[in-house]
Amino acid sequence: MQTLSQADQDRIAQAVAQAEKTTAGEIYCVLAPEVGEDREVPLIWAVGAALALPALALLAGFRPEMLTRLFGGWSVGHAAAQDGAILSALLTYVGLQAATFLLVALAVSWPPVRRALTPASRKAARVRQAAMDYFLAKDLHLTRDRTGVLIFAALAEHRVEVIADEGIYAAAPNMVWDEVVADLTAGLRRGAIADGFVAAVARTGAILAAHVPPRPGDANELPDGLTVLPR
């Protein structure tokens, strides 16, 4: 993961502080290297391959006894021994399934392959859930008038989530948050993480200022800096 310098993190904190001067809302930024390993994905692919590949090999003309001959086994030449041949073929087929399962599970367990083979809908749901869990864990839903906004980026999954609490969500049109996502995504694609967050924070501040203006007695309820989650 690209590292952020202290100067980059200070820029993001300053952007949040500046944005919150014009609104009663609260902005909280989070960067996650990866939200989860999705350990089920290698198993799903391995099971599917173990069931499908040997069967496809049979349809293509492969016969289990070919392996027996290849490795020097004895062939069956008497009708009474056909039961043994059937058993041998079944054991060979099961062995092929086990080998396929193991090889595919190991291959898909490699993080780049696992991420590439994880369906986009599954990544989106996982990142969305991680962002919502963090929103609740950090008490963003307990701000005064429910005007907290979480800007959450998951690098490995290439996903961005923006969660606005009900106080601001009810006031601002839904499509404005797509603009925040677009600003942050543009920076991440360029490898400019800090620039992306600064742009997203500025856009969020403008949205909040338009719909949740400052009020008397405002206090800074959430930290202004970027929270970087551990792997």
Biotite code that builds the C-alpha atoms (Angstrom):
import biotite.structure as struc

atoms = struc.array([
    struc.Atom([0.000, 0.000, 0.000], chain_id="A", res_id=1, res_name="MET", atom_name="CA", element="C"),
    struc.Atom([1.179, 3.495, -0.793], chain_id="A", res_id=2, res_name="GLN", atom_name="CA", element="C"),
    struc.Atom([2.213, 5.191, 2.448], chain_id="A", res_id=3, res_name="THR", atom_name="CA", element="C"),
    struc.Atom([0.993, 8.620, 3.463], chain_id="A", res_id=4, res_name="LEU", atom_name="CA", element="C"),
    struc.Atom([3.511, 11.089, 4.832], chain_id="A", res_id=5, res_name="SER", atom_name="CA", element="C"),
    struc.Atom([2.780, 13.102, 7.927], chain_id="A", res_id=6, res_name="GLN", atom_name="CA", element="C"),
    struc.Atom([2.466, 16.144, 5.674], chain_id="A", res_id=7, res_name="ALA", atom_name="CA", element="C"),
    struc.Atom([-0.231, 14.341, 3.660], chain_id="A", res_id=8, res_name="ASP", atom_name="CA", element="C"),
    struc.Atom([-2.147, 13.431, 6.786], chain_id="A", res_id=9, res_name="GLN", atom_name="CA", element="C"),
    struc.Atom([-1.841, 17.006, 8.048], chain_id="A", res_id=10, res_name="ASP", atom_name="CA", element="C"),
    struc.Atom([-3.280, 18.253, 4.740], chain_id="A", res_id=11, res_name="ARG", atom_name="CA", element="C"),
    struc.Atom([-6.312, 16.019, 5.153], chain_id="A", res_id=12, res_name="ILE", atom_name="CA", element="C"),
    struc.Atom([-6.814, 17.111, 8.772], chain_id="A", res_id=13, res_name="ALA", atom_name="CA", element="C"),
    struc.Atom([-6.586, 20.766, 7.747], chain_id="A", res_id=14, res_name="GLN", atom_name="CA", element="C"),
    struc.Atom([-9.079, 20.188, 4.936], chain_id="A", res_id=15, res_name="ALA", atom_name="CA", element="C"),
    struc.Atom([-11.551, 18.637, 7.391], chain_id="A", res_id=16, res_name="VAL", atom_name="CA", element="C"),
    struc.Atom([-11.089, 21.473, 9.895], chain_id="A", res_id=17, res_name="ALA", atom_name="CA", element="C"),
    struc.Atom([-11.571, 24.063, 7.145], chain_id="A", res_id=18, res_name="GLN", atom_name="CA", element="C"),
    struc.Atom([-14.680, 22.357, 5.783], chain_id="A", res_id=19, res_name="ALA", atom_name="CA", element="C"),
    struc.Atom([-16.274, 22.104, 9.220], chain_id="A", res_id=20, res_name="GLU", atom_name="CA", element="C"),
    struc.Atom([-15.941, 25.874, 9.778], chain_id="A", res_id=21, res_name="LYS", atom_name="CA", element="C"),
    struc.Atom([-18.828, 26.416, 7.374], chain_id="A", res_id=22, res_name="THR", atom_name="CA", element="C"),
    struc.Atom([-21.214, 23.763, 8.690], chain_id="A", res_id=23, res_name="THR", atom_name="CA", element="C"),
    struc.Atom([-22.648, 22.094, 11.748], chain_id="A", res_id=24, res_name="ALA", atom_name="CA", element="C"),
    struc.Atom([-21.850, 18.711, 10.188], chain_id="A", res_id=25, res_name="GLY", atom_name="CA", element="C"),
    struc.Atom([-18.945, 16.426, 11.089], chain_id="A", res_id=26, res_name="GLU", atom_name="CA", element="C"),
    struc.Atom([-16.626, 14.722, 8.597], chain_id="A", res_id=27, res_name="ILE", atom_name="CA", element="C"),
    struc.Atom([-14.663, 11.563, 9.407], chain_id="A", res_id=28, res_name="TYR", atom_name="CA", element="C"),
    struc.Atom([-12.139, 10.007, 6.973], chain_id="A", res_id=29, res_name="CYS", atom_name="CA", element="C"),
    struc.Atom([-10.963, 6.393, 6.976], chain_id="A", res_id=30, res_name="VAL", atom_name="CA", element="C"),
    struc.Atom([-8.462, 4.543, 4.766], chain_id="A", res_id=31, res_name="LEU", atom_name="CA", element="C"),
    struc.Atom([-8.479, 0.715, 4.843], chain_id="A", res_id=32, res_name="ALA", atom_name="CA", element="C"),
    struc.Atom([-5.710, -1.262, 3.057], chain_id="A", res_id=33, res_name="PRO", atom_name="CA", element="C"),
    struc.Atom([-8.136, -4.206, 2.817], chain_id="A", res_id=34, res_name="GLU", atom_name="CA", element="C"),
    struc.Atom([-11.390, -4.785, 4.632], chain_id="A", res_id=35, res_name="VAL", atom_name="CA", element="C"),
    struc.Atom([-11.176, -8.601, 4.704], chain_id="A", res_id=36, res_name="GLY", atom_name="CA", element="C"),
    struc.Atom([-9.541, -11.621, 3.144], chain_id="A", res_id=37, res_name="GLU", atom_name="CA", element="C"),
    struc.Atom([-12.778, -13.265, 2.014], chain_id="A", res_id=38, res_name="ASP", atom_name="CA", element="C"),
    struc.Atom([-11.543, -16.761, 2.876], chain_id="A", res_id=39, res_name="ARG", atom_name="CA", element="C"),
    struc.Atom([-14.638, -18.361, 1.358], chain_id="A", res_id=40, res_name="GLU", atom_name="CA", element="C"),
    struc.Atom([-13.660, -17.385, -2.190], chain_id="A", res_id=41, res_name="VAL", atom_name="CA", element="C"),
    struc.Atom([-10.803, -19.939, -2.599], chain_id="A", res_id=42, res_name="PRO", atom_name="CA", element="C"),
    struc.Atom([-13.065, -22.682, -1.225], chain_id="A", res_id=43, res_name="LEU", atom_name="CA", element="C"),
    struc.Atom([-15.912, -21.779, -3.585], chain_id="A", res_id=44, res_name="ILE", atom_name="CA", element="C"),
    struc.Atom([-13.634, -21.815, -6.629], chain_id="A", res_id=45, res_name="TRP", atom_name="CA", element="C"),
    struc.Atom([-11.903, -25.023, -5.487], chain_id="A", res_id=46, res_name="ALA", atom_name="CA", element="C"),
    struc.Atom([-15.186, -26.889, -4.984], chain_id="A", res_id=47, res_name="VAL", atom_name="CA", element="C"),
    struc.Atom([-16.512, -25.713, -8.333], chain_id="A", res_id=48, res_name="GLY", atom_name="CA", element="C"),
    struc.Atom([-13.325, -26.730, -10.144], chain_id="A", res_id=49, res_name="ALA", atom_name="CA", element="C"),
    struc.Atom([-13.174, -30.114, -8.400], chain_id="A", res_id=50, res_name="ALA", atom_name="CA", element="C"),
    struc.Atom([-16.717, -30.880, -9.467], chain_id="A", res_id=51, res_name="LEU", atom_name="CA", element="C"),
    struc.Atom([-16.520, -29.500, -12.986], chain_id="A", res_id=52, res_name="ALA", atom_name="CA", element="C"),
    struc.Atom([-13.027, -30.137, -14.369], chain_id="A", res_id=53, res_name="LEU", atom_name="CA", element="C"),
    struc.Atom([-12.852, -33.948, -13.978], chain_id="A", res_id=54, res_name="PRO", atom_name="CA", element="C"),
    struc.Atom([-16.360, -34.228, -15.436], chain_id="A", res_id=55, res_name="ALA", atom_name="CA", element="C"),
    struc.Atom([-15.379, -32.049, -18.387], chain_id="A", res_id=56, res_name="LEU", atom_name="CA", element="C"),
    struc.Atom([-12.277, -34.192, -18.871], chain_id="A", res_id=57, res_name="ALA", atom_name="CA", element="C"),
    struc.Atom([-14.479, -37.292, -19.160], chain_id="A", res_id=58, res_name="LEU", atom_name="CA", element="C"),
    struc.Atom([-16.667, -35.572, -21.729], chain_id="A", res_id=59, res_name="LEU", atom_name="CA", element="C"),
    struc.Atom([-13.526, -34.669, -23.652], chain_id="A", res_id=60, res_name="ALA", atom_name="CA", element="C"),
    struc.Atom([-12.534, -38.335, -23.861], chain_id="A", res_id=61, res_name="GLY", atom_name="CA", element="C"),
    struc.Atom([-10.302, -38.792, -20.813], chain_id="A", res_id=62, res_name="PHE", atom_name="CA", element="C"),
    struc.Atom([-10.628, -42.137, -19.044], chain_id="A", res_id=63, res_name="ARG", atom_name="CA", element="C"),
    struc.Atom([-9.376, -42.758, -15.488], chain_id="A", res_id=64, res_name="PRO", atom_name="CA", element="C"),
    struc.Atom([-7.579, -45.942, -16.516], chain_id="A", res_id=65, res_name="GLU", atom_name="CA", element="C"),
    struc.Atom([-5.276, -43.819, -18.653], chain_id="A", res_id=66, res_name="MET", atom_name="CA", element="C"),
    struc.Atom([-3.577, -42.636, -15.477], chain_id="A", res_id=67, res_name="LEU", atom_name="CA", element="C"),
    struc.Atom([-3.197, -46.209, -14.276], chain_id="A", res_id=68, res_name="THR", atom_name="CA", element="C"),
    struc.Atom([-1.421, -47.166, -17.486], chain_id="A", res_id=69, res_name="ARG", atom_name="CA", element="C"),
    struc.Atom([0.618, -43.986, -17.465], chain_id="A", res_id=70, res_name="LEU", atom_name="CA", element="C"),
    struc.Atom([2.050, -44.764, -14.044], chain_id="A", res_id=71, res_name="PHE", atom_name="CA", element="C"),
    struc.Atom([2.673, -48.429, -14.744], chain_id="A", res_id=72, res_name="GLY", atom_name="CA", element="C"),
    struc.Atom([-0.457, -50.018, -13.266], chain_id="A", res_id=73, res_name="GLY", atom_name="CA", element="C"),
    struc.Atom([-1.908, -53.350, -14.368], chain_id="A", res_id=74, res_name="TRP", atom_name="CA", element="C"),
    struc.Atom([-4.838, -53.446, -16.758], chain_id="A", res_id=75, res_name="SER", atom_name="CA", element="C"),
    struc.Atom([-7.792, -55.780, -16.235], chain_id="A", res_id=76, res_name="VAL", atom_name="CA", element="C"),
    struc.Atom([-8.224, -58.524, -18.804], chain_id="A", res_id=77, res_name="GLY", atom_name="CA", element="C"),
    struc.Atom([-10.921, -60.789, -17.325], chain_id="A", res_id=78, res_name="HIS", atom_name="CA", element="C"),
    struc.Atom([-14.623, -60.058, -17.113], chain_id="A", res_id=79, res_name="ALA", atom_name="CA", element="C"),
    struc.Atom([-14.752, -61.229, -13.491], chain_id="A", res_id=80, res_name="ALA", atom_name="CA", element="C"),
    struc.Atom([-12.306, -58.496, -12.583], chain_id="A", res_id=81, res_name="ALA", atom_name="CA", element="C"),
    struc.Atom([-14.454, -55.658, -13.928], chain_id="A", res_id=82, res_name="GLN", atom_name="CA", element="C"),
    struc.Atom([-15.571, -54.740, -10.402], chain_id="A", res_id=83, res_name="ASP", atom_name="CA", element="C"),
    struc.Atom([-11.956, -54.041, -9.545], chain_id="A", res_id=84, res_name="GLY", atom_name="CA", element="C"),
    struc.Atom([-11.596, -51.928, -12.662], chain_id="A", res_id=85, res_name="ALA", atom_name="CA", element="C"),
    struc.Atom([-14.661, -49.890, -11.715], chain_id="A", res_id=86, res_name="ILE", atom_name="CA", element="C"),
    struc.Atom([-13.319, -49.378, -8.195], chain_id="A", res_id=87, res_name="LEU", atom_name="CA", element="C"),
    struc.Atom([-9.952, -48.344, -9.569], chain_id="A", res_id=88, res_name="SER", atom_name="CA", element="C"),
    struc.Atom([-11.595, -45.876, -11.943], chain_id="A", res_id=89, res_name="ALA", atom_name="CA", element="C"),
    struc.Atom([-13.668, -44.374, -9.129], chain_id="A", res_id=90, res_name="LEU", atom_name="CA", element="C"),
    struc.Atom([-10.632, -44.006, -6.886], chain_id="A", res_id=91, res_name="LEU", atom_name="CA", element="C"),
    struc.Atom([-8.729, -42.334, -9.710], chain_id="A", res_id=92, res_name="THR", atom_name="CA", element="C"),
    struc.Atom([-11.636, -39.950, -10.327], chain_id="A", res_id=93, res_name="TYR", atom_name="CA", element="C"),
    struc.Atom([-11.836, -39.047, -6.633], chain_id="A", res_id=94, res_name="VAL", atom_name="CA", element="C"),
    struc.Atom([-8.087, -38.524, -6.590], chain_id="A", res_id=95, res_name="GLY", atom_name="CA", element="C"),
    struc.Atom([-8.377, -36.164, -9.541], chain_id="A", res_id=96, res_name="LEU", atom_name="CA", element="C"),
    struc.Atom([-11.067, -34.203, -7.729], chain_id="A", res_id=97, res_name="GLN", atom_name="CA", element="C"),
    struc.Atom([-8.946, -33.964, -4.575], chain_id="A", res_id=98, res_name="ALA", atom_name="CA", element="C"),
    struc.Atom([-5.885, -32.826, -6.518], chain_id="A", res_id=99, res_name="ALA", atom_name="CA", element="C"),
    struc.Atom([-7.929, -30.268, -8.446], chain_id="A", res_id=100, res_name="THR", atom_name="CA", element="C"),
    struc.Atom([-9.457, -28.952, -5.230], chain_id="A", res_id=101, res_name="PHE", atom_name="CA", element="C"),
    struc.Atom([-6.067, -28.556, -3.563], chain_id="A", res_id=102, res_name="LEU", atom_name="CA", element="C"),
    struc.Atom([-4.353, -26.893, -6.534], chain_id="A", res_id=103, res_name="LEU", atom_name="CA", element="C"),
    struc.Atom([-7.187, -24.436, -7.180], chain_id="A", res_id=104, res_name="VAL", atom_name="CA", element="C"),
    struc.Atom([-7.570, -23.583, -3.493], chain_id="A", res_id=105, res_name="ALA", atom_name="CA", element="C"),
    struc.Atom([-3.851, -22.819, -3.237], chain_id="A", res_id=106, res_name="LEU", atom_name="CA", element="C"),
    struc.Atom([-3.863, -20.738, -6.431], chain_id="A", res_id=107, res_name="ALA", atom_name="CA", element="C"),
    struc.Atom([-6.916, -18.680, -5.488], chain_id="A", res_id=108, res_name="VAL", atom_name="CA", element="C"),
    struc.Atom([-5.568, -18.129, -1.959], chain_id="A", res_id=109, res_name="SER", atom_name="CA", element="C"),
    struc.Atom([-2.845, -15.908, -3.440], chain_id="A", res_id=110, res_name="TRP", atom_name="CA", element="C"),
    struc.Atom([-4.189, -12.392, -2.653], chain_id="A", res_id=111, res_name="PRO", atom_name="CA", element="C"),
    struc.Atom([-3.991, -10.899, -6.181], chain_id="A", res_id=112, res_name="PRO", atom_name="CA", element="C"),
    struc.Atom([-5.790, -13.913, -7.654], chain_id="A", res_id=113, res_name="VAL", atom_name="CA", element="C"),
    struc.Atom([-8.322, -14.018, -4.825], chain_id="A", res_id=114, res_name="ARG", atom_name="CA", element="C"),
    struc.Atom([-9.195, -10.358, -5.282], chain_id="A", res_id=115, res_name="ARG", atom_name="CA", element="C"),
    struc.Atom([-9.432, -10.742, -9.071], chain_id="A", res_id=116, res_name="ALA", atom_name="CA", element="C"),
    struc.Atom([-11.821, -13.703, -8.758], chain_id="A", res_id=117, res_name="LEU", atom_name="CA", element="C"),
    struc.Atom([-14.009, -12.152, -6.057], chain_id="A", res_id=118, res_name="THR", atom_name="CA", element="C"),
    struc.Atom([-17.257, -10.930, -7.656], chain_id="A", res_id=119, res_name="PRO", atom_name="CA", element="C"),
    struc.Atom([-17.622, -7.150, -7.698], chain_id="A", res_id=120, res_name="ALA", atom_name="CA", element="C"),
    struc.Atom([-20.975, -7.375, -5.944], chain_id="A", res_id=121, res_name="SER", atom_name="CA", element="C"),
    struc.Atom([-19.374, -9.309, -3.080], chain_id="A", res_id=122, res_name="ARG", atom_name="CA", element="C"),
    struc.Atom([-16.580, -6.722, -2.741], chain_id="A", res_id=123, res_name="LYS", atom_name="CA", element="C"),
    struc.Atom([-19.109, -3.899, -2.748], chain_id="A", res_id=124, res_name="ALA", atom_name="CA", element="C"),
    struc.Atom([-21.242, -5.554, -0.078], chain_id="A", res_id=125, res_name="ALA", atom_name="CA", element="C"),
    struc.Atom([-18.222, -6.314, 2.103], chain_id="A", res_id=126, res_name="ARG", atom_name="CA", element="C"),
    struc.Atom([-16.850, -2.764, 1.899], chain_id="A", res_id=127, res_name="VAL", atom_name="CA", element="C"),
    struc.Atom([-20.290, -1.301, 2.510], chain_id="A", res_id=128, res_name="ARG", atom_name="CA", element="C"),
    struc.Atom([-20.702, -3.449, 5.614], chain_id="A", res_id=129, res_name="GLN", atom_name="CA", element="C"),
    struc.Atom([-17.210, -2.562, 6.881], chain_id="A", res_id=130, res_name="ALA", atom_name="CA", element="C"),
    struc.Atom([-17.946, 1.145, 6.439], chain_id="A", res_id=131, res_name="ALA", atom_name="CA", element="C"),
    struc.Atom([-21.274, 0.844, 8.237], chain_id="A", res_id=132, res_name="MET", atom_name="CA", element="C"),
    struc.Atom([-19.671, -1.102, 11.091], chain_id="A", res_id=133, res_name="ASP", atom_name="CA", element="C"),
    struc.Atom([-17.034, 1.599, 11.463], chain_id="A", res_id=134, res_name="TYR", atom_name="CA", element="C"),
    struc.Atom([-19.671, 4.336, 11.291], chain_id="A", res_id=135, res_name="PHE", atom_name="CA", element="C"),
    struc.Atom([-21.438, 2.786, 14.263], chain_id="A", res_id=136, res_name="LEU", atom_name="CA", element="C"),
    struc.Atom([-18.288, 1.775, 16.168], chain_id="A", res_id=137, res_name="ALA", atom_name="CA", element="C"),
    struc.Atom([-16.970, 5.353, 16.147], chain_id="A", res_id=138, res_name="LYS", atom_name="CA", element="C"),
    struc.Atom([-20.346, 6.774, 17.198], chain_id="A", res_id=139, res_name="ASP", atom_name="CA", element="C"),
    struc.Atom([-20.839, 8.890, 14.100], chain_id="A", res_id=140, res_name="LEU", atom_name="CA", element="C"),
    struc.Atom([-24.545, 8.268, 14.590], chain_id="A", res_id=141, res_name="HIS", atom_name="CA", element="C"),
    struc.Atom([-24.425, 9.991, 17.985], chain_id="A", res_id=142, res_name="LEU", atom_name="CA", element="C"),
    struc.Atom([-23.434, 13.462, 16.767], chain_id="A", res_id=143, res_name="THR", atom_name="CA", element="C"),
    struc.Atom([-25.700, 16.352, 17.599], chain_id="A", res_id=144, res_name="ARG", atom_name="CA", element="C"),
    struc.Atom([-28.591, 16.446, 15.107], chain_id="A", res_id=145, res_name="ASP", atom_name="CA", element="C"),
    struc.Atom([-27.215, 13.291, 13.408], chain_id="A", res_id=146, res_name="ARG", atom_name="CA", element="C"),
    struc.Atom([-25.069, 15.141, 10.838], chain_id="A", res_id=147, res_name="THR", atom_name="CA", element="C"),
    struc.Atom([-21.953, 12.940, 10.715], chain_id="A", res_id=148, res_name="GLY", atom_name="CA", element="C"),
    struc.Atom([-20.485, 11.896, 7.340], chain_id="A", res_id=149, res_name="VAL", atom_name="CA", element="C"),
    struc.Atom([-18.035, 9.012, 6.915], chain_id="A", res_id=150, res_name="LEU", atom_name="CA", element="C"),
    struc.Atom([-15.695, 8.969, 3.898], chain_id="A", res_id=151, res_name="ILE", atom_name="CA", element="C"),
    struc.Atom([-14.333, 5.422, 3.648], chain_id="A", res_id=152, res_name="PHE", atom_name="CA", element="C"),
    struc.Atom([-11.833, 4.086, 1.081], chain_id="A", res_id=153, res_name="ALA", atom_name="CA", element="C"),
    struc.Atom([-10.802, 0.419, 0.739], chain_id="A", res_id=154, res_name="ALA", atom_name="CA", element="C"),
    struc.Atom([-7.644, 0.229, -1.369], chain_id="A", res_id=155, res_name="LEU", atom_name="CA", element="C"),
    struc.Atom([-7.421, -3.503, -2.133], chain_id="A", res_id=156, res_name="ALA", atom_name="CA", element="C"),
    struc.Atom([-11.070, -3.651, -3.162], chain_id="A", res_id=157, res_name="GLU", atom_name="CA", element="C"),
    struc.Atom([-10.911, -0.361, -5.127], chain_id="A", res_id=158, res_name="HIS", atom_name="CA", element="C"),
    struc.Atom([-14.104, 0.781, -3.416], chain_id="A", res_id=159, res_name="ARG", atom_name="CA", element="C"),
    struc.Atom([-15.207, 4.043, -1.827], chain_id="A", res_id=160, res_name="VAL", atom_name="CA", element="C"),
    struc.Atom([-18.197, 4.455, 0.466], chain_id="A", res_id=161, res_name="GLU", atom_name="CA", element="C"),
    struc.Atom([-19.714, 7.676, 1.765], chain_id="A", res_id=162, res_name="VAL", atom_name="CA", element="C"),
    struc.Atom([-22.216, 7.280, 4.593], chain_id="A", res_id=163, res_name="ILE", atom_name="CA", element="C"),
    struc.Atom([-24.226, 10.302, 5.720], chain_id="A", res_id=164, res_name="ALA", atom_name="CA", element="C"),
    struc.Atom([-26.254, 10.149, 8.911], chain_id="A", res_id=165, res_name="ASP", atom_name="CA", element="C"),
    struc.Atom([-29.987, 10.674, 8.750], chain_id="A", res_id=166, res_name="GLU", atom_name="CA", element="C"),
    struc.Atom([-29.844, 14.369, 9.686], chain_id="A", res_id=167, res_name="GLY", atom_name="CA", element="C"),
    struc.Atom([-27.921, 15.288, 6.529], chain_id="A", res_id=168, res_name="ILE", atom_name="CA", element="C"),
    struc.Atom([-29.137, 12.412, 4.347], chain_id="A", res_id=169, res_name="TYR", atom_name="CA", element="C"),
    struc.Atom([-32.697, 13.679, 4.654], chain_id="A", res_id=170, res_name="ALA", atom_name="CA", element="C"),
    struc.Atom([-31.659, 17.237, 3.756], chain_id="A", res_id=171, res_name="ALA", atom_name="CA", element="C"),
    struc.Atom([-29.258, 16.681, 0.844], chain_id="A", res_id=172, res_name="ALA", atom_name="CA", element="C"),
    struc.Atom([-30.155, 14.986, -2.467], chain_id="A", res_id=173, res_name="PRO", atom_name="CA", element="C"),
    struc.Atom([-28.756, 11.477, -2.790], chain_id="A", res_id=174, res_name="ASN", atom_name="CA", element="C"),
    struc.Atom([-26.856, 12.201, -6.010], chain_id="A", res_id=175, res_name="MET", atom_name="CA", element="C"),
    struc.Atom([-24.539, 14.740, -4.352], chain_id="A", res_id=176, res_name="VAL", atom_name="CA", element="C"),
    struc.Atom([-22.712, 11.921, -2.564], chain_id="A", res_id=177, res_name="TRP", atom_name="CA", element="C"),
    struc.Atom([-21.816, 10.372, -5.928], chain_id="A", res_id=178, res_name="ASP", atom_name="CA", element="C"),
    struc.Atom([-19.772, 13.521, -6.556], chain_id="A", res_id=179, res_name="GLU", atom_name="CA", element="C"),
    struc.Atom([-17.843, 12.963, -3.319], chain_id="A", res_id=180, res_name="VAL", atom_name="CA", element="C"),
    struc.Atom([-17.151, 9.363, -4.341], chain_id="A", res_id=181, res_name="VAL", atom_name="CA", element="C"),
    struc.Atom([-15.995, 10.532, -7.786], chain_id="A", res_id=182, res_name="ALA", atom_name="CA", element="C"),
    struc.Atom([-13.575, 13.079, -6.287], chain_id="A", res_id=183, res_name="ASP", atom_name="CA", element="C"),
    struc.Atom([-11.959, 10.538, -3.981], chain_id="A", res_id=184, res_name="LEU", atom_name="CA", element="C"),
    struc.Atom([-11.872, 7.800, -6.623], chain_id="A", res_id=185, res_name="THR", atom_name="CA", element="C"),
    struc.Atom([-10.127, 10.122, -9.094], chain_id="A", res_id=186, res_name="ALA", atom_name="CA", element="C"),
    struc.Atom([-7.316, 10.738, -6.608], chain_id="A", res_id=187, res_name="GLY", atom_name="CA", element="C"),
    struc.Atom([-6.955, 7.071, -5.709], chain_id="A", res_id=188, res_name="LEU", atom_name="CA", element="C"),
    struc.Atom([-6.696, 6.080, -9.365], chain_id="A", res_id=189, res_name="ARG", atom_name="CA", element="C"),
    struc.Atom([-3.787, 8.479, -9.793], chain_id="A", res_id=190, res_name="ARG", atom_name="CA", element="C"),
    struc.Atom([-2.111, 7.145, -6.660], chain_id="A", res_id=191, res_name="GLY", atom_name="CA", element="C"),
    struc.Atom([-2.678, 10.525, -5.006], chain_id="A", res_id=192, res_name="ALA", atom_name="CA", element="C"),
    struc.Atom([-4.480, 9.399, -1.871], chain_id="A", res_id=193, res_name="ILE", atom_name="CA", element="C"),
    struc.Atom([-4.152, 12.683, 0.001], chain_id="A", res_id=194, res_name="ALA", atom_name="CA", element="C"),
    struc.Atom([-5.338, 14.714, -3.010], chain_id="A", res_id=195, res_name="ASP", atom_name="CA", element="C"),
    struc.Atom([-8.370, 12.463, -3.333], chain_id="A", res_id=196, res_name="GLY", atom_name="CA", element="C"),
    struc.Atom([-9.340, 12.840, 0.301], chain_id="A", res_id=197, res_name="PHE", atom_name="CA", element="C"),
    struc.Atom([-8.778, 16.610, 0.270], chain_id="A", res_id=198, res_name="VAL", atom_name="CA", element="C"),
    struc.Atom([-11.031, 16.977, -2.792], chain_id="A", res_id=199, res_name="ALA", atom_name="CA", element="C"),
    struc.Atom([-13.691, 14.706, -1.303], chain_id="A", res_id=200, res_name="ALA", atom_name="CA", element="C"),
    struc.Atom([-13.620, 16.583, 2.000], chain_id="A", res_id=201, res_name="VAL", atom_name="CA", element="C"),
    struc.Atom([-13.935, 19.947, 0.241], chain_id="A", res_id=202, res_name="ALA", atom_name="CA", element="C"),
    struc.Atom([-16.930, 18.665, -1.739], chain_id="A", res_id=203, res_name="ARG", atom_name="CA", element="C"),
    struc.Atom([-18.508, 17.235, 1.422], chain_id="A", res_id=204, res_name="THR", atom_name="CA", element="C"),
    struc.Atom([-17.957, 20.530, 3.235], chain_id="A", res_id=205, res_name="GLY", atom_name="CA", element="C"),
    struc.Atom([-19.742, 22.407, 0.452], chain_id="A", res_id=206, res_name="ALA", atom_name="CA", element="C"),
    struc.Atom([-22.692, 19.996, 0.623], chain_id="A", res_id=207, res_name="ILE", atom_name="CA", element="C"),
    struc.Atom([-22.910, 20.276, 4.388], chain_id="A", res_id=208, res_name="LEU", atom_name="CA", element="C"),
    struc.Atom([-22.617, 24.070, 4.311], chain_id="A", res_id=209, res_name="ALA", atom_name="CA", element="C"),
    struc.Atom([-25.553, 24.252, 1.906], chain_id="A", res_id=210, res_name="ALA", atom_name="CA", element="C"),
    struc.Atom([-27.806, 21.982, 3.931], chain_id="A", res_id=211, res_name="HIS", atom_name="CA", element="C"),
    struc.Atom([-26.513, 22.089, 7.522], chain_id="A", res_id=212, res_name="VAL", atom_name="CA", element="C"),
    struc.Atom([-25.203, 25.605, 8.201], chain_id="A", res_id=213, res_name="PRO", atom_name="CA", element="C"),
    struc.Atom([-23.315, 26.456, 11.406], chain_id="A", res_id=214, res_name="PRO", atom_name="CA", element="C"),
    struc.Atom([-25.319, 26.937, 14.589], chain_id="A", res_id=215, res_name="ARG", atom_name="CA", element="C"),
    struc.Atom([-24.597, 28.574, 17.934], chain_id="A", res_id=216, res_name="PRO", atom_name="CA", element="C"),
    struc.Atom([-22.597, 26.469, 20.358], chain_id="A", res_id=217, res_name="GLY", atom_name="CA", element="C"),
    struc.Atom([-21.088, 24.142, 17.726], chain_id="A", res_id=218, res_name="ASP", atom_name="CA", element="C"),
    struc.Atom([-18.347, 21.859, 19.029], chain_id="A", res_id=219, res_name="ALA", atom_name="CA", element="C"),
    struc.Atom([-15.922, 19.628, 17.144], chain_id="A", res_id=220, res_name="ASN", atom_name="CA", element="C"),
    struc.Atom([-17.350, 16.210, 17.991], chain_id="A", res_id=221, res_name="GLU", atom_name="CA", element="C"),
    struc.Atom([-15.049, 13.978, 15.897], chain_id="A", res_id=222, res_name="LEU", atom_name="CA", element="C"),
    struc.Atom([-11.288, 13.921, 15.161], chain_id="A", res_id=223, res_name="PRO", atom_name="CA", element="C"),
    struc.Atom([-10.318, 15.828, 12.021], chain_id="A", res_id=224, res_name="ASP", atom_name="CA", element="C"),
    struc.Atom([-7.465, 13.611, 10.788], chain_id="A", res_id=225, res_name="GLY", atom_name="CA", element="C"),
    struc.Atom([-7.388, 10.545, 8.567], chain_id="A", res_id=226, res_name="LEU", atom_name="CA", element="C"),
    struc.Atom([-7.728, 7.179, 10.323], chain_id="A", res_id=227, res_name="THR", atom_name="CA", element="C"),
    struc.Atom([-5.618, 4.480, 8.618], chain_id="A", res_id=228, res_name="VAL", atom_name="CA", element="C"),
    struc.Atom([-6.789, 0.990, 9.576], chain_id="A", res_id=229, res_name="LEU", atom_name="CA", element="C"),
    struc.Atom([-4.311, -1.865, 10.080], chain_id="A", res_id=230, res_name="PRO", atom_name="CA", element="C"),
    struc.Atom([-4.225, -4.741, 7.628], chain_id="A", res_id=231, res_name="ARG", atom_name="CA", element="C"),
])
